[in-house]
Amino acid sequence: MVEELLIELAKGIGRFFLHPAVYITILFSVLIGYYRVKRERRQLRTRILWGWTEAKRLVVDGYLWAIILSVLSVGIGLVLPTSWLYIFSAWMILIVLLFMYQAGSAVYAIALSVATLYIINLYGWSFNLFSWELTGFNIINETIVPIAIVAGLLLIAEGALIQKHGANNASPRLVTTARGIEAMEYITKRLWLLPVLLVVPGEVISSYIPYWPQFPLGESMFSLILFPFVIGFRQKSRHTLPVHFFQRYGKKVWQLGIIVTILGAVGFVMPLISIIAIALGVIARLFISYMEYKKEMSGSFAVSPQSNGVMIAAVLSDSPAEKMGLLVGERIVKVNGQKVANEQELYEAIQINAAHCRLEILDFNGELRLRQHILFRHDHYRLGLILVR
């Protein structure tokens, strides 16, 4: 039995690399980085982050959540029908191909796939694609509970990823305010790939453990597959600094995920509650996006010229500014003992002591802190700072 389980596990992992979503997501992560760098160079004459950053972080950012979801999925025994996974994959891939990352939350593709299977069953449709036949079944009574739980768990993972990594790749974009002043807004556009181990109906693993799986779909034999869940995200911030905005945004999403997960599990007693859980997830996720967008589009810009000091709009990676711990939204008020009010004064003050740079910074709370760095010949001549003028 152990040998069969290991062989099945190896096959399940192998199926992951046969899934087109894996390669499409990698390609489009590269494209996200390419277009970001192209825009940054056009507006700011330099790139903020390496062009491969989004592709490099595609799996790395979410690997821990992929492990957690795999353990929960297999441990609880959430059996998912393969026909639903096929349709979910189709919706997920379509969203990626259309660059619709505002609709990249997995809960949207989950709701669309549930609705698609319901309609196919309602009208008695059937489709033959290659060697695979798609027919409808009563998804509400048979499989909605594990699907709703997966939707909630993916929302929790999405919120945690936004909260932790949303601000890391926020790309500055130069805009002109209604008063003709230069300011910055920040755009985060990401794809995250979560390889999650799932239980599906199969012919290898028998249900020999009395309590596993909890949701067998009337089956007694099961298989394991490593399935690529893709989470897309796109949001801009301008009224709130990215470091604060994405913390707030992500927290709301994972809190919603907890509610959806609990309601989805309650559906074990009454399946209709699981339907309500998925619907709530879609509506609330849309509401969060809309309200956060409205907040950011109103009010003043968080990063704009200030009378007291020079505001930092971006920090280049592996630069003296990054090594000094300078952050977006902080203000440089003195350089080498000289007060500075604009970019020209800042770089003139640096030349007072070209080998040793001493900065006085006002942080987010208006508190003064000191940063200093020894400048070397190979260091960026602007310290690696992008400033608003």
ABEGO torsion letter per residue (X at the ends): XAAAAAAAAAAAAAAAAABAAAAAAAAAAAAAAAAAAAAAAAAAGBBABBAAAAAAAAAAAAAAAAAAAAAAAAAAGBBBBAAAAAAAAAAAAAAAAAGBAAAABAAAAAAAAAAAAAAAAAAGBBBBBEABBBBBBBAAAAAAAAAAAAAAAAAAAAAAAAAAAAAAABBBBBBBBAAGBBBBBBBBBBBBBBBBBBBBBBAABBBABAAOBABAGGBABBBBBBBBBBBBBBBBBAABBAAAAAAAAAAAAAAAAAAAAAAAAAAAABAAAAAAAAAAAAAAAAAAAAAAAAAAABEBBABBBBABEBBBABBBBGBAAAAAGBBBGBBBABBGGBBBABAAAAAAAAAABAABBBBBBBBAAGBBBBBBBBBBAABBAAGGBBBBX
